[in-house]
Amino acid sequence: MDLQKQHTEAPVAELRASDADRDRIAEILREALAEGRLTADEHAERIEGVLAAKTVGELEVFIRDLPAAHRRPAGHPPVPPRPTPGEVPHEADAHVVAVFSSAVRRGRWRAGRRIHAYSVFGSVEIDLSEALFEYQQVVIKAVSVFGDVQIRVPENVSLRGTGGGVLGNFEVDTLDSVESDAPVVYVDGWAVLGNVEARPQRGRRVADILERVQSKVDRKLERVQDKVDRKMRKHLGR
């Protein structure tokens, strides 16, 4: 059994904690402090433990006696296997082509609504792990003929694939984001005596999804900070 398979089958509690996991737990602790469920000393002690935690299971220990740890996440409609009709134009915003060569698109770049990738006796790499998503639905058409197309996406987007291989390999890891407003990346195409693969890049998360999402987060953080400040002032005034 290879390392990748072992990682996939590992219980969630044993997975290495990411910065996003720590931020989620810290947010719950901030709310608990604001609600009076934790004292300032308890909050500080738990935050220190959160920063030192190595796994998801270790993080969960710090919130298991708080109501937020037992809330079920709000459900949202499942991501359809194909993009919404009319949402994504047929014309490509960008072409990434490799013919007896290699082509790479990575780093901080703006992902359009449609990207076409063609590899003929060559290799193409499309890395969206640090890309700026200006649209919620992104389609990548990937065609490989005696070549290789590798696609990487942030771990907090949804990923769908439709395609196949003719004496080749077409493989897209299905991914479901817990965020209803997260981008959805659709990969379709063919691998003819070649390879097309699309996978999440672990440890990479969307930095910019949609402006309305960031605004919503900012407003929530401001409300939480307000509550913490009022609580601290009240505590210090006793």
DAQUIGI-V585219 format. One record per run of one state. SS is the DSSP state (a for helix, b for strand, c for the rest). FROM is the first residue (numbers start at 0). TO is the last residue. If there is no record, write none. Layout:
ss = [SS,SS]
from = [FROM,FROM]
to = [TO,TO]
This chain:
ss = [c,a,c,a,c,b,c,a,c,a,c,b,a,c,a,c,b,c,b,c,b,c,b,c,b,c,b,c,b,c,b,c,b,c,b,c,b,c,b,c,b,c,a,c]
from = [0,2,9,11,14,15,16,18,35,39,52,54,55,60,66,70,93,99,101,105,109,111,113,120,122,127,131,133,136,145,147,154,157,166,168,172,174,175,183,192,194,201,210,236]
to = [1,8,10,13,14,15,17,34,38,51,53,54,59,65,69,92,98,100,104,108,110,112,119,121,126,130,132,135,144,146,153,156,165,167,171,173,174,182,191,193,200,209,235,237]
